[in-house]
Amino acid sequence: MTDAISPLQLRLLKMVASHHPDVAREHLLKAGATEADVAWLERHDLVRETGPGRLHLSHMGRQVLKRIT
């Protein structure tokens, strides 16, 4: 069974995609995310770490956004 993306995780994914393409992890945590939400996005390869504490959208993340929106 696959894990469903929560509304908060989808909002975070959209935030990384559109507003902050190379966003700091701390920025997402300040926006209401928990460390578990960010870890879930990384574990499912929707975002990737580009540098120390910096995240960007992966190819899989772009595909998920295309299907959902």
Stockholm file with secondary structure:
# STOCKHOLM 1.0

chainA/1-69         MTDAISPLQLRLLKMVASHHPDVAREHLLKAGATEADVAWLERHDLVRETGPGRLHLSHMGRQVLKRIT
#=GR chainA/1-69 SS CCCCCCHHHHHHHHIIIIICTTEEHHHHHHTTCCHHHHHHHHHTTSEEEEETTEEEECHHHHHHHHHHC
#=GC SS_cons        CCCCCCHHHHHHHHIIIIICTTEEHHHHHHTTCCHHHHHHHHHTTSEEEEETTEEEECHHHHHHHHHHC
//
